[in-house]
Amino acid sequence: MKRVSVIACLVGCLFVAAQVLNAAESKDEGIKIGDYRLLPYADLMSIYDSNVETQPSNEKDDVSFRLKIGAGFKNTSEKVKLDADLWGLSEKYLDLKDEDHDDFGESINLEWPEMGRFSFGVNESYEDIQSLDYAVGSIQARKLMRLGTHAGSKITEKMNADLSYSFSDTDYESPRQFDWNEHIVSLVGLHDMTDKTAGKVKIGANFQSSDANVKDGTCVSALFGVKSRQTEKLTGEAGIGVMNLSGEDEATRLAFDAGADWKATEKVNVFMNARNGFEPSVLDENNYNLTTRATLGAKWAFVESFSLMGSGAYARNDYLNDVVVSGESMTKQDDTLTGTVRLTYNAPSKYLKIYLEGKYEDKNSTLDSNDYDQTQVTIGALCSY
């Protein structure tokens, strides 16, 4: 009864906020500061979770309140594009107080899109978060740092090349998880075949270091495919090839990487992505994880102020070596399916979005202790200026 009353109170507050913000006059996005715009926002939500700790049995359900406050920062120059974000998040539970947490993060993306025949960009992000980690299969506190840069060149009228480098580091709070980092270097070549399609070749090398492994790992890959030239209705690319892992483990697997955004009709957008790769296991010594991630979804703006989004996601962790459980050697493989439906109301003032989201997740593992299913229902309001 207590939870029902709390949710009813939140719904009432969101309704009042909608009426106040709807009465405001519409203005340009953000606060103009010279050639820049400051875009503050606040996202308040209440979440019912049927299995907060993602346990296979004896699930604990609860209601939490989550508040995320942040500010974006953008410029309006055509020569240099800046996109930055700084945010903080606090989540508090009604009963499971040990699950309360505070997160924060920031990101910066800087682009020089046109420098004659060249383009250049740098990006950086940092997150100190507590959330579901697919590699572990449970809620984990961790720090994530990413750095990257890329340079593109128009070699001929029909040929383009892009060289990129990125570094990522994952630092877990729990001593039961192994920290790891990765350097990635890749070269992508594109050759126009038609007015709307280009052939694509991608050569990459990943250099991975983990506290779980004695030797560092190196994954070399080569993918061949196509990339659509940007049109009003379709953007996307797909590649397939082979990748080879050497170091602590030796393995060769099929590699793929694809993504697309399709404007099917004036009101319907379809999106998809799928990729795989090798990662060091963060739970087991001297082991590697072949990861597969795929998402398919659509967004439907069925009336002027309302939109409906539905998506399905699949995640697989397939470990190269057996693990020992209670003295027995066992194959370790996890498959997770997630379905999400989200209804959003866009207020006429442009300052407010109210949303209702339902999510169901089901994880099946060769290790019974890793199984779980979870249902979450979220109601929230995003206020942005």
Secondary structure, 3 states (H helix, E strand, C coil): CHHHHHHHHHHHHHHHHHHHHHCCCCCCCCEEECCEEEEEEEEEEEEEECCCCCCCCCCCCEEEEEEEEEEEEEECCCCCEEEEEEEEEEEEECCCHHHCEEEEEEEEEEEEEEECCEEEEEEEEEEEEEEEECCCCEEEEEEEEEEEEEEEEECCCCEEEEEEEEEEEEEECCCCCCCEEEEEEEEEEEEECCCCEEEEEEEEEEEEEECCCCCCEEEEEEEEEEEECCCCCEEEEEEEEEEEEECCCCEEEEEEEEEEEEECCCCEEEEEEEEEEEEECCCCCCCEEEEEEEEEEEEECCCCCEEEEEEEEEEEEEECCCEEECCEEECCEEEEEEEEEEEEEECCCCCEEEEEEEEEEEEEECCHHHCEEEEEEEEEEEEEC
